[in-house]
Amino acid sequence: MKRTTIILAALALAATAAWGDQWIDTDIEKLVEKAPGLEEHPNASAVFLKIQKLIEIGDDGSYVAKWNKLTKVLTLMGREEYSNA
């Protein structure tokens, strides 16, 4: 189980590399370790630990919306479902 937690933390860090400065005040490893698992959610394939939406508005009124999600994968089905996200 510890190996899974380490792998999930590594994936979470890799997934957030582009937005690394967005979660400066967040201890991702601690968040993953303390997150609920299959015991608390036996029918879940994954749990979302943190979701952020960033909207950048340009001077001309155009905007770009970006989503940043930290997901803890609980099952093989969850890995298949969220591996490309």
PDB file of N, CA, C and O in Angstrom:
ATOM      1  N   MET A   1       0.814  -1.182   0.000  1.00  0.00           N
ATOM      2  CA  MET A   1       0.000   0.000   0.000  1.00  0.00           C
ATOM      3  C   MET A   1       0.868   1.261   0.000  1.00  0.00           C
ATOM      4  O   MET A   1       0.509   2.253  -0.633  1.00  0.00           O
ATOM      5  N   LYS A   2       1.997   1.234   0.697  1.00  0.00           N
ATOM      6  CA  LYS A   2       2.879   2.396   0.735  1.00  0.00           C
ATOM      7  C   LYS A   2       3.440   2.680  -0.659  1.00  0.00           C
ATOM      8  O   LYS A   2       3.584   3.837  -1.052  1.00  0.00           O
ATOM      9  N   ARG A   3       3.756   1.613  -1.405  1.00  0.00           N
ATOM     10  CA  ARG A   3       4.272   1.788  -2.761  1.00  0.00           C
ATOM     11  C   ARG A   3       3.226   2.480  -3.629  1.00  0.00           C
ATOM     12  O   ARG A   3       3.558   3.356  -4.427  1.00  0.00           O
ATOM     13  N   THR A   4       1.965   2.088  -3.474  1.00  0.00           N
ATOM     14  CA  THR A   4       0.886   2.710  -4.229  1.00  0.00           C
ATOM     15  C   THR A   4       0.782   4.191  -3.897  1.00  0.00           C
ATOM     16  O   THR A   4       0.593   5.018  -4.789  1.00  0.00           O
ATOM     17  N   THR A   5       0.904   4.529  -2.617  1.00  0.00           N
ATOM     18  CA  THR A   5       0.839   5.928  -2.204  1.00  0.00           C
ATOM     19  C   THR A   5       1.972   6.730  -2.817  1.00  0.00           C
ATOM     20  O   THR A   5       1.763   7.859  -3.261  1.00  0.00           O
ATOM     21  N   ILE A   6       3.159   6.164  -2.848  1.00  0.00           N
ATOM     22  CA  ILE A   6       4.303   6.854  -3.433  1.00  0.00           C
ATOM     23  C   ILE A   6       4.095   7.063  -4.930  1.00  0.00           C
ATOM     24  O   ILE A   6       4.385   8.136  -5.460  1.00  0.00           O
ATOM     25  N   ILE A   7       3.593   6.040  -5.602  1.00  0.00           N
ATOM     26  CA  ILE A   7       3.336   6.144  -7.037  1.00  0.00           C
ATOM     27  C   ILE A   7       2.278   7.208  -7.306  1.00  0.00           C
ATOM     28  O   ILE A   7       2.420   8.016  -8.223  1.00  0.00           O
ATOM     29  N   LEU A   8       1.214   7.203  -6.501  1.00  0.00           N
ATOM     30  CA  LEU A   8       0.160   8.191  -6.687  1.00  0.00           C
ATOM     31  C   LEU A   8       0.671   9.606  -6.439  1.00  0.00           C
ATOM     32  O   LEU A   8       0.309  10.538  -7.157  1.00  0.00           O
ATOM     33  N   ALA A   9       1.501   9.760  -5.433  1.00  0.00           N
ATOM     34  CA  ALA A   9       2.066  11.084  -5.155  1.00  0.00           C
ATOM     35  C   ALA A   9       2.950  11.534  -6.320  1.00  0.00           C
ATOM     36  O   ALA A   9       2.925  12.703  -6.706  1.00  0.00           O
ATOM     37  N   ALA A  10       3.723  10.617  -6.872  1.00  0.00           N
ATOM     38  CA  ALA A  10       4.584  10.953  -8.010  1.00  0.00           C
ATOM     39  C   ALA A  10       3.740  11.350  -9.221  1.00  0.00           C
ATOM     40  O   ALA A  10       4.067  12.308  -9.921  1.00  0.00           O
ATOM     41  N   LEU A  11       2.667  10.621  -9.463  1.00  0.00           N
ATOM     42  CA  LEU A  11       1.783  10.960 -10.574  1.00  0.00           C
ATOM     43  C   LEU A  11       1.123  12.314 -10.350  1.00  0.00           C
ATOM     44  O   LEU A  11       0.978  13.108 -11.278  1.00  0.00           O
ATOM     45  N   ALA A  12       0.726  12.565  -9.112  1.00  0.00           N
ATOM     46  CA  ALA A  12       0.103  13.850  -8.794  1.00  0.00           C
ATOM     47  C   ALA A  12       1.080  14.991  -9.028  1.00  0.00           C
ATOM     48  O   ALA A  12       0.707  16.033  -9.565  1.00  0.00           O
ATOM     49  N   LEU A  13       2.318  14.796  -8.627  1.00  0.00           N
ATOM     50  CA  LEU A  13       3.327  15.838  -8.833  1.00  0.00           C
ATOM     51  C   LEU A  13       3.602  16.054 -10.313  1.00  0.00           C
ATOM     52  O   LEU A  13       3.751  17.190 -10.763  1.00  0.00           O
ATOM     53  N   ALA A  14       3.670  14.968 -11.064  1.00  0.00           N
ATOM     54  CA  ALA A  14       3.918  15.079 -12.500  1.00  0.00           C
ATOM     55  C   ALA A  14       2.746  15.766 -13.200  1.00  0.00           C
ATOM     56  O   ALA A  14       2.944  16.577 -14.105  1.00  0.00           O
ATOM     57  N   ALA A  15       1.540  15.439 -12.779  1.00  0.00           N
ATOM     58  CA  ALA A  15       0.356  16.026 -13.405  1.00  0.00           C
ATOM     59  C   ALA A  15       0.233  17.510 -13.120  1.00  0.00           C
ATOM     60  O   ALA A  15      -0.374  18.246 -13.897  1.00  0.00           O
ATOM     61  N   THR A  16       0.800  17.949 -12.019  1.00  0.00           N
ATOM     62  CA  THR A  16       0.672  19.351 -11.654  1.00  0.00           C
ATOM     63  C   THR A  16       1.928  20.151 -11.974  1.00  0.00           C
ATOM     64  O   THR A  16       2.039  21.304 -11.558  1.00  0.00           O
ATOM     65  N   ALA A  17       2.868  19.573 -12.696  1.00  0.00           N
ATOM     66  CA  ALA A  17       4.133  20.264 -12.978  1.00  0.00           C
ATOM     67  C   ALA A  17       3.907  21.592 -13.693  1.00  0.00           C
ATOM     68  O   ALA A  17       4.589  22.575 -13.405  1.00  0.00           O
ATOM     69  N   ALA A  18       2.973  21.627 -14.605  1.00  0.00           N
ATOM     70  CA  ALA A  18       2.717  22.862 -15.337  1.00  0.00           C
ATOM     71  C   ALA A  18       2.109  23.942 -14.445  1.00  0.00           C
ATOM     72  O   ALA A  18       2.265  25.136 -14.702  1.00  0.00           O
ATOM     73  N   TRP A  19       1.429  23.516 -13.419  1.00  0.00           N
ATOM     74  CA  TRP A  19       0.787  24.452 -12.501  1.00  0.00           C
ATOM     75  C   TRP A  19       1.437  24.390 -11.135  1.00  0.00           C
ATOM     76  O   TRP A  19       0.786  24.692 -10.134  1.00  0.00           O
ATOM     77  N   GLY A  20       2.685  24.013 -11.066  1.00  0.00           N
ATOM     78  CA  GLY A  20       3.352  23.811  -9.787  1.00  0.00           C
ATOM     79  C   GLY A  20       3.258  24.990  -8.850  1.00  0.00           C
ATOM     80  O   GLY A  20       3.187  24.820  -7.632  1.00  0.00           O
ATOM     81  N   ASP A  21       3.256  26.192  -9.412  1.00  0.00           N
ATOM     82  CA  ASP A  21       3.186  27.373  -8.565  1.00  0.00           C
ATOM     83  C   ASP A  21       1.785  27.603  -8.002  1.00  0.00           C
ATOM     84  O   ASP A  21       1.618  28.426  -7.102  1.00  0.00           O
ATOM     85  N   GLN A  22       0.789  26.906  -8.504  1.00  0.00           N
ATOM     86  CA  GLN A  22      -0.580  27.082  -8.018  1.00  0.00           C
ATOM     87  C   GLN A  22      -0.812  26.434  -6.656  1.00  0.00           C
ATOM     88  O   GLN A  22      -1.691  26.870  -5.913  1.00  0.00           O
ATOM     89  N   TRP A  23      -0.051  25.415  -6.320  1.00  0.00           N
ATOM     90  CA  TRP A  23      -0.285  24.659  -5.087  1.00  0.00           C
ATOM     91  C   TRP A  23       0.891  24.795  -4.130  1.00  0.00           C
ATOM     92  O   TRP A  23       1.259  23.827  -3.465  1.00  0.00           O
ATOM     93  N   ILE A  24       1.476  25.966  -4.051  1.00  0.00           N
ATOM     94  CA  ILE A  24       2.641  26.175  -3.200  1.00  0.00           C
ATOM     95  C   ILE A  24       2.332  25.844  -1.746  1.00  0.00           C
ATOM     96  O   ILE A  24       3.162  25.241  -1.066  1.00  0.00           O
ATOM     97  N   ASP A  25       1.157  26.226  -1.256  1.00  0.00           N
ATOM     98  CA  ASP A  25       0.801  26.022   0.143  1.00  0.00           C
ATOM     99  C   ASP A  25       0.209  24.644   0.425  1.00  0.00           C
ATOM    100  O   ASP A  25      -0.281  24.408   1.529  1.00  0.00           O
ATOM    101  N   THR A  26       0.241  23.738  -0.532  1.00  0.00           N
ATOM    102  CA  THR A  26      -0.346  22.421  -0.365  1.00  0.00           C
ATOM    103  C   THR A  26       0.732  21.359  -0.268  1.00  0.00           C
ATOM    104  O   THR A  26       1.598  21.257  -1.136  1.00  0.00           O
ATOM    105  N   ASP A  27       0.673  20.568   0.797  1.00  0.00           N
ATOM    106  CA  ASP A  27       1.568  19.420   0.948  1.00  0.00           C
ATOM    107  C   ASP A  27       0.878  18.234   0.272  1.00  0.00           C
ATOM    108  O   ASP A  27       0.063  17.546   0.886  1.00  0.00           O
ATOM    109  N   ILE A  28       1.214  18.007  -0.990  1.00  0.00           N
ATOM    110  CA  ILE A  28       0.526  17.004  -1.796  1.00  0.00           C
ATOM    111  C   ILE A  28       0.708  15.607  -1.216  1.00  0.00           C
ATOM    112  O   ILE A  28      -0.248  14.834  -1.156  1.00  0.00           O
ATOM    113  N   GLU A  29       1.923  15.274  -0.787  1.00  0.00           N
ATOM    114  CA  GLU A  29       2.171  13.943  -0.226  1.00  0.00           C
ATOM    115  C   GLU A  29       1.311  13.700   0.998  1.00  0.00           C
ATOM    116  O   GLU A  29       0.742  12.618   1.144  1.00  0.00           O
ATOM    117  N   LYS A  30       1.203  14.676   1.873  1.00  0.00           N
ATOM    118  CA  LYS A  30       0.383  14.542   3.078  1.00  0.00           C
ATOM    119  C   LYS A  30      -1.090  14.418   2.708  1.00  0.00           C
ATOM    120  O   LYS A  30      -1.827  13.641   3.315  1.00  0.00           O
ATOM    121  N   LEU A  31      -1.513  15.185   1.714  1.00  0.00           N
ATOM    122  CA  LEU A  31      -2.896  15.139   1.250  1.00  0.00           C
ATOM    123  C   LEU A  31      -3.240  13.753   0.712  1.00  0.00           C
ATOM    124  O   LEU A  31      -4.317  13.228   0.995  1.00  0.00           O
ATOM    125  N   VAL A  32      -2.335  13.160  -0.058  1.00  0.00           N
ATOM    126  CA  VAL A  32      -2.560  11.820  -0.614  1.00  0.00           C
ATOM    127  C   VAL A  32      -2.572  10.773   0.494  1.00  0.00           C
ATOM    128  O   VAL A  32      -3.416   9.877   0.488  1.00  0.00           O
ATOM    129  N   GLU A  33      -1.645  10.877   1.446  1.00  0.00           N
ATOM    130  CA  GLU A  33      -1.578   9.904   2.534  1.00  0.00           C
ATOM    131  C   GLU A  33      -2.831   9.921   3.401  1.00  0.00           C
ATOM    132  O   GLU A  33      -3.294   8.866   3.833  1.00  0.00           O
ATOM    133  N   LYS A  34      -3.385  11.103   3.661  1.00  0.00           N
ATOM    134  CA  LYS A  34      -4.542  11.225   4.549  1.00  0.00           C
ATOM    135  C   LYS A  34      -5.876  11.086   3.817  1.00  0.00           C
ATOM    136  O   LYS A  34      -6.935  11.110   4.445  1.00  0.00           O
ATOM    137  N   ALA A  35      -5.831  10.942   2.518  1.00  0.00           N
ATOM    138  CA  ALA A  35      -7.048  10.862   1.721  1.00  0.00           C
ATOM    139  C   ALA A  35      -7.790   9.552   1.990  1.00  0.00           C
ATOM    140  O   ALA A  35      -7.169   8.545   2.328  1.00  0.00           O
ATOM    141  N   PRO A  36      -9.100   9.566   1.842  1.00  0.00           N
ATOM    142  CA  PRO A  36      -9.868   8.341   2.020  1.00  0.00           C
ATOM    143  C   PRO A  36      -9.507   7.307   0.967  1.00  0.00           C
ATOM    144  O   PRO A  36      -9.045   7.640  -0.124  1.00  0.00           O
ATOM    145  N   GLY A  37      -9.726   6.061   1.312  1.00  0.00           N
ATOM    146  CA  GLY A  37      -9.406   4.969   0.403  1.00  0.00           C
ATOM    147  C   GLY A  37     -10.609   4.091   0.137  1.00  0.00           C
ATOM    148  O   GLY A  37     -11.752   4.516   0.299  1.00  0.00           O
ATOM    149  N   LEU A  38     -10.343   2.865  -0.270  1.00  0.00           N
ATOM    150  CA  LEU A  38     -11.419   1.925  -0.576  1.00  0.00           C
ATOM    151  C   LEU A  38     -12.242   1.557   0.649  1.00  0.00           C
ATOM    152  O   LEU A  38     -13.413   1.197   0.524  1.00  0.00           O
ATOM    153  N   GLU A  39     -11.639   1.645   1.839  1.00  0.00           N
ATOM    154  CA  GLU A  39     -12.390   1.319   3.047  1.00  0.00           C
ATOM    155  C   GLU A  39     -13.564   2.286   3.223  1.00  0.00           C
ATOM    156  O   GLU A  39     -14.667   1.871   3.578  1.00  0.00           O
ATOM    157  N   GLU A  40     -13.323   3.560   2.976  1.00  0.00           N
ATOM    158  CA  GLU A  40     -14.363   4.574   3.127  1.00  0.00           C
ATOM    159  C   GLU A  40     -15.284   4.658   1.911  1.00  0.00           C
ATOM    160  O   GLU A  40     -16.460   4.996   2.045  1.00  0.00           O
ATOM    161  N   HIS A  41     -14.754   4.352   0.729  1.00  0.00           N
ATOM    162  CA  HIS A  41     -15.521   4.444  -0.522  1.00  0.00           C
ATOM    163  C   HIS A  41     -15.339   3.147  -1.325  1.00  0.00           C
ATOM    164  O   HIS A  41     -14.618   3.141  -2.323  1.00  0.00           O
ATOM    165  N   PRO A  42     -15.976   2.060  -0.906  1.00  0.00           N
ATOM    166  CA  PRO A  42     -15.735   0.756  -1.541  1.00  0.00           C
ATOM    167  C   PRO A  42     -16.178   0.661  -2.994  1.00  0.00           C
ATOM    168  O   PRO A  42     -15.694  -0.208  -3.720  1.00  0.00           O
ATOM    169  N   ASN A  43     -17.072   1.517  -3.437  1.00  0.00           N
ATOM    170  CA  ASN A  43     -17.554   1.452  -4.823  1.00  0.00           C
ATOM    171  C   ASN A  43     -16.892   2.471  -5.738  1.00  0.00           C
ATOM    172  O   ASN A  43     -17.238   2.554  -6.916  1.00  0.00           O
ATOM    173  N   ALA A  44     -15.949   3.245  -5.219  1.00  0.00           N
ATOM    174  CA  ALA A  44     -15.310   4.295  -6.005  1.00  0.00           C
ATOM    175  C   ALA A  44     -14.066   3.761  -6.711  1.00  0.00           C
ATOM    176  O   ALA A  44     -13.354   2.910  -6.178  1.00  0.00           O
ATOM    177  N   SER A  45     -13.818   4.264  -7.903  1.00  0.00           N
ATOM    178  CA  SER A  45     -12.593   3.908  -8.616  1.00  0.00           C
ATOM    179  C   SER A  45     -11.491   4.928  -8.352  1.00  0.00           C
ATOM    180  O   SER A  45     -10.310   4.640  -8.542  1.00  0.00           O
ATOM    181  N   ALA A  46     -11.891   6.137  -7.908  1.00  0.00           N
ATOM    182  CA  ALA A  46     -10.938   7.195  -7.595  1.00  0.00           C
ATOM    183  C   ALA A  46     -11.643   8.252  -6.756  1.00  0.00           C
ATOM    184  O   ALA A  46     -12.872   8.305  -6.711  1.00  0.00           O
ATOM    185  N   VAL A  47     -10.856   9.089  -6.093  1.00  0.00           N
ATOM    186  CA  VAL A  47     -11.418  10.224  -5.353  1.00  0.00           C
ATOM    187  C   VAL A  47     -10.647  11.472  -5.761  1.00  0.00           C
ATOM    188  O   VAL A  47      -9.431  11.434  -5.950  1.00  0.00           O
ATOM    189  N   PHE A  48     -11.369  12.571  -5.892  1.00  0.00           N
ATOM    190  CA  PHE A  48     -10.734  13.856  -6.190  1.00  0.00           C
ATOM    191  C   PHE A  48     -10.330  14.493  -4.875  1.00  0.00           C
ATOM    192  O   PHE A  48     -11.159  14.667  -3.982  1.00  0.00           O
ATOM    193  N   LEU A  49      -9.065  14.839  -4.756  1.00  0.00           N
ATOM    194  CA  LEU A  49      -8.560  15.428  -3.533  1.00  0.00           C
ATOM    195  C   LEU A  49      -8.551  16.952  -3.592  1.00  0.00           C
ATOM    196  O   LEU A  49      -8.725  17.621  -2.573  1.00  0.00           O
ATOM    197  N   LYS A  50      -8.351  17.490  -4.779  1.00  0.00           N
ATOM    198  CA  LYS A  50      -8.315  18.937  -4.931  1.00  0.00           C
ATOM    199  C   LYS A  50      -8.641  19.275  -6.376  1.00  0.00           C
ATOM    200  O   LYS A  50      -8.133  18.645  -7.303  1.00  0.00           O
ATOM    201  N   ILE A  51      -9.488  20.268  -6.555  1.00  0.00           N
ATOM    202  CA  ILE A  51      -9.860  20.713  -7.897  1.00  0.00           C
ATOM    203  C   ILE A  51      -9.705  22.229  -7.939  1.00  0.00           C
ATOM    204  O   ILE A  51     -10.194  22.937  -7.058  1.00  0.00           O
ATOM    205  N   GLN A  52      -9.030  22.715  -8.959  1.00  0.00           N
ATOM    206  CA  GLN A  52      -8.858  24.148  -9.144  1.00  0.00           C
ATOM    207  C   GLN A  52      -9.270  24.528 -10.556  1.00  0.00           C
ATOM    208  O   GLN A  52      -9.098  23.754 -11.498  1.00  0.00           O
ATOM    209  N   LYS A  53      -9.809  25.712 -10.688  1.00  0.00           N
ATOM    210  CA  LYS A  53     -10.101  26.262 -12.008  1.00  0.00           C
ATOM    211  C   LYS A  53      -9.445  27.628 -12.076  1.00  0.00           C
ATOM    212  O   LYS A  53      -9.651  28.471 -11.204  1.00  0.00           O
ATOM    213  N   LEU A  54      -8.663  27.837 -13.104  1.00  0.00           N
ATOM    214  CA  LEU A  54      -7.970  29.099 -13.313  1.00  0.00           C
ATOM    215  C   LEU A  54      -8.482  29.706 -14.612  1.00  0.00           C
ATOM    216  O   LEU A  54      -8.460  29.063 -15.662  1.00  0.00           O
ATOM    217  N   ILE A  55      -8.936  30.934 -14.530  1.00  0.00           N
ATOM    218  CA  ILE A  55      -9.403  31.639 -15.721  1.00  0.00           C
ATOM    219  C   ILE A  55      -8.501  32.841 -15.931  1.00  0.00           C
ATOM    220  O   ILE A  55      -8.386  33.703 -15.060  1.00  0.00           O
ATOM    221  N   GLU A  56      -7.860  32.895 -17.093  1.00  0.00           N
ATOM    222  CA  GLU A  56      -7.010  34.022 -17.461  1.00  0.00           C
ATOM    223  C   GLU A  56      -7.768  34.864 -18.473  1.00  0.00           C
ATOM    224  O   GLU A  56      -8.208  34.364 -19.509  1.00  0.00           O
ATOM    225  N   ILE A  57      -7.918  36.147 -18.165  1.00  0.00           N
ATOM    226  CA  ILE A  57      -8.651  37.052 -19.041  1.00  0.00           C
ATOM    227  C   ILE A  57      -7.660  37.998 -19.697  1.00  0.00           C
ATOM    228  O   ILE A  57      -6.891  38.678 -19.017  1.00  0.00           O
ATOM    229  N   GLY A  58      -7.685  38.037 -21.017  1.00  0.00           N
ATOM    230  CA  GLY A  58      -6.788  38.906 -21.776  1.00  0.00           C
ATOM    231  C   GLY A  58      -7.314  40.320 -21.860  1.00  0.00           C
ATOM    232  O   GLY A  58      -8.471  40.583 -21.534  1.00  0.00           O
ATOM    233  N   ASP A  59      -6.464  41.227 -22.297  1.00  0.00           N
ATOM    234  CA  ASP A  59      -6.840  42.635 -22.449  1.00  0.00           C
ATOM    235  C   ASP A  59      -7.969  42.824 -23.462  1.00  0.00           C
ATOM    236  O   ASP A  59      -8.752  43.769 -23.359  1.00  0.00           O
ATOM    237  N   ASP A  60      -8.045  41.925 -24.433  1.00  0.00           N
ATOM    238  CA  ASP A  60      -9.083  42.035 -25.455  1.00  0.00           C
ATOM    239  C   ASP A  60     -10.393  41.352 -25.055  1.00  0.00           C
ATOM    240  O   ASP A  60     -11.330  41.294 -25.852  1.00  0.00           O
ATOM    241  N   GLY A  61     -10.464  40.831 -23.816  1.00  0.00           N
ATOM    242  CA  GLY A  61     -11.679  40.172 -23.339  1.00  0.00           C
ATOM    243  C   GLY A  61     -11.697  38.674 -23.575  1.00  0.00           C
ATOM    244  O   GLY A  61     -12.608  37.983 -23.118  1.00  0.00           O
ATOM    245  N   SER A  62     -10.707  38.169 -24.279  1.00  0.00           N
ATOM    246  CA  SER A  62     -10.643  36.717 -24.477  1.00  0.00           C
ATOM    247  C   SER A  62     -10.229  36.062 -23.162  1.00  0.00           C
ATOM    248  O   SER A  62      -9.632  36.703 -22.298  1.00  0.00           O
ATOM    249  N   TYR A  63     -10.551  34.796 -23.026  1.00  0.00           N
ATOM    250  CA  TYR A  63     -10.186  34.096 -21.800  1.00  0.00           C
ATOM    251  C   TYR A  63      -9.780  32.665 -22.083  1.00  0.00           C
ATOM    252  O   TYR A  63     -10.153  32.078 -23.098  1.00  0.00           O
ATOM    253  N   VAL A  64      -9.011  32.123 -21.165  1.00  0.00           N
ATOM    254  CA  VAL A  64      -8.597  30.727 -21.210  1.00  0.00           C
ATOM    255  C   VAL A  64      -8.911  30.132 -19.845  1.00  0.00           C
ATOM    256  O   VAL A  64      -8.491  30.665 -18.818  1.00  0.00           O
ATOM    257  N   ALA A  65      -9.646  29.033 -19.834  1.00  0.00           N
ATOM    258  CA  ALA A  65      -9.982  28.352 -18.583  1.00  0.00           C
ATOM    259  C   ALA A  65      -9.165  27.072 -18.497  1.00  0.00           C
ATOM    260  O   ALA A  65      -9.104  26.301 -19.455  1.00  0.00           O
ATOM    261  N   LYS A  66      -8.538  26.849 -17.347  1.00  0.00           N
ATOM    262  CA  LYS A  66      -7.736  25.643 -17.116  1.00  0.00           C
ATOM    263  C   LYS A  66      -8.229  24.964 -15.854  1.00  0.00           C
ATOM    264  O   LYS A  66      -8.526  25.622 -14.857  1.00  0.00           O
ATOM    265  N   TRP A  67      -8.313  23.638 -15.903  1.00  0.00           N
ATOM    266  CA  TRP A  67      -8.693  22.844 -14.738  1.00  0.00           C
ATOM    267  C   TRP A  67      -7.479  22.088 -14.247  1.00  0.00           C
ATOM    268  O   TRP A  67      -6.680  21.592 -15.041  1.00  0.00           O
ATOM    269  N   ASN A  68      -7.346  22.003 -12.952  1.00  0.00           N
ATOM    270  CA  ASN A  68      -6.253  21.268 -12.332  1.00  0.00           C
ATOM    271  C   ASN A  68      -6.877  20.363 -11.272  1.00  0.00           C
ATOM    272  O   ASN A  68      -7.492  20.854 -10.325  1.00  0.00           O
ATOM    273  N   LYS A  69      -6.728  19.063 -11.420  1.00  0.00           N
ATOM    274  CA  LYS A  69      -7.343  18.118 -10.490  1.00  0.00           C
ATOM    275  C   LYS A  69      -6.283  17.187  -9.925  1.00  0.00           C
ATOM    276  O   LYS A  69      -5.433  16.675 -10.655  1.00  0.00           O
ATOM    277  N   LEU A  70      -6.344  16.977  -8.629  1.00  0.00           N
ATOM    278  CA  LEU A  70      -5.500  15.999  -7.964  1.00  0.00           C
ATOM    279  C   LEU A  70      -6.389  14.810  -7.648  1.00  0.00           C
ATOM    280  O   LEU A  70      -7.318  14.924  -6.849  1.00  0.00           O
ATOM    281  N   THR A  71      -6.116  13.687  -8.261  1.00  0.00           N
ATOM    282  CA  THR A  71      -6.960  12.505  -8.160  1.00  0.00           C
ATOM    283  C   THR A  71      -6.186  11.367  -7.519  1.00  0.00           C
ATOM    284  O   THR A  71      -5.053  11.078  -7.906  1.00  0.00           O
ATOM    285  N   LYS A  72      -6.799  10.724  -6.541  1.00  0.00           N
ATOM    286  CA  LYS A  72      -6.215   9.520  -5.949  1.00  0.00           C
ATOM    287  C   LYS A  72      -6.932   8.324  -6.563  1.00  0.00           C
ATOM    288  O   LYS A  72      -8.134   8.141  -6.371  1.00  0.00           O
ATOM    289  N   VAL A  73      -6.196   7.529  -7.289  1.00  0.00           N
ATOM    290  CA  VAL A  73      -6.752   6.359  -7.958  1.00  0.00           C
ATOM    291  C   VAL A  73      -6.806   5.202  -6.967  1.00  0.00           C
ATOM    292  O   VAL A  73      -5.825   4.913  -6.281  1.00  0.00           O
ATOM    293  N   LEU A  74      -7.965   4.543  -6.900  1.00  0.00           N
ATOM    294  CA  LEU A  74      -8.165   3.481  -5.919  1.00  0.00           C
ATOM    295  C   LEU A  74      -8.156   2.082  -6.520  1.00  0.00           C
ATOM    296  O   LEU A  74      -7.844   1.112  -5.829  1.00  0.00           O
ATOM    297  N   THR A  75      -8.494   1.971  -7.798  1.00  0.00           N
ATOM    298  CA  THR A  75      -8.616   0.652  -8.427  1.00  0.00           C
ATOM    299  C   THR A  75      -7.985   0.662  -9.815  1.00  0.00           C
ATOM    300  O   THR A  75      -7.617   1.714 -10.337  1.00  0.00           O
ATOM    301  N   LEU A  76      -7.868  -0.514 -10.397  1.00  0.00           N
ATOM    302  CA  LEU A  76      -7.368  -0.641 -11.762  1.00  0.00           C
ATOM    303  C   LEU A  76      -8.294   0.090 -12.734  1.00  0.00           C
ATOM    304  O   LEU A  76      -7.825   0.739 -13.670  1.00  0.00           O
ATOM    305  N   MET A  77      -9.583  -0.011 -12.520  1.00  0.00           N
ATOM    306  CA  MET A  77     -10.545   0.686 -13.369  1.00  0.00           C
ATOM    307  C   MET A  77     -10.326   2.201 -13.278  1.00  0.00           C
ATOM    308  O   MET A  77     -10.418   2.905 -14.284  1.00  0.00           O
ATOM    309  N   GLY A  78     -10.041   2.690 -12.091  1.00  0.00           N
ATOM    310  CA  GLY A  78      -9.756   4.112 -11.915  1.00  0.00           C
ATOM    311  C   GLY A  78      -8.495   4.522 -12.640  1.00  0.00           C
ATOM    312  O   GLY A  78      -8.426   5.607 -13.217  1.00  0.00           O
ATOM    313  N   ARG A  79      -7.492   3.655 -12.611  1.00  0.00           N
ATOM    314  CA  ARG A  79      -6.249   3.958 -13.319  1.00  0.00           C
ATOM    315  C   ARG A  79      -6.497   4.062 -14.816  1.00  0.00           C
ATOM    316  O   ARG A  79      -5.970   4.956 -15.478  1.00  0.00           O
ATOM    317  N   GLU A  80      -7.295   3.154 -15.342  1.00  0.00           N
ATOM    318  CA  GLU A  80      -7.609   3.201 -16.767  1.00  0.00           C
ATOM    319  C   GLU A  80      -8.439   4.435 -17.111  1.00  0.00           C
ATOM    320  O   GLU A  80      -8.241   5.054 -18.157  1.00  0.00           O
ATOM    321  N   GLU A  81      -9.365   4.786 -16.225  1.00  0.00           N
ATOM    322  CA  GLU A  81     -10.258   5.915 -16.483  1.00  0.00           C
ATOM    323  C   GLU A  81      -9.557   7.270 -16.369  1.00  0.00           C
ATOM    324  O   GLU A  81      -9.845   8.180 -17.146  1.00  0.00           O
ATOM    325  N   TYR A  82      -8.639   7.414 -15.407  1.00  0.00           N
ATOM    326  CA  TYR A  82      -8.038   8.718 -15.133  1.00  0.00           C
ATOM    327  C   TYR A  82      -6.581   8.834 -15.571  1.00  0.00           C
ATOM    328  O   TYR A  82      -5.953   9.858 -15.303  1.00  0.00           O
ATOM    329  N   SER A  83      -6.029   7.840 -16.223  1.00  0.00           N
ATOM    330  CA  SER A  83      -4.616   7.899 -16.584  1.00  0.00           C
ATOM    331  C   SER A  83      -4.311   8.953 -17.638  1.00  0.00           C
ATOM    332  O   SER A  83      -3.192   9.463 -17.671  1.00  0.00           O
ATOM    333  N   ASN A  84      -5.243   9.291 -18.483  1.00  0.00           N
ATOM    334  CA  ASN A  84      -5.012  10.290 -19.531  1.00  0.00           C
ATOM    335  C   ASN A  84      -5.469  11.685 -19.133  1.00  0.00           C
ATOM    336  O   ASN A  84      -5.248  12.646 -19.870  1.00  0.00           O
ATOM    337  N   ALA A  85      -6.098  11.800 -17.986  1.00  0.00           N
ATOM    338  CA  ALA A  85      -6.687  13.108 -17.590  1.00  0.00           C
ATOM    339  C   ALA A  85      -5.630  14.136 -17.312  1.00  0.00           C
ATOM    340  O   ALA A  85      -5.950  15.275 -16.971  1.00  0.00           O
TER     341      ALA A  85
END
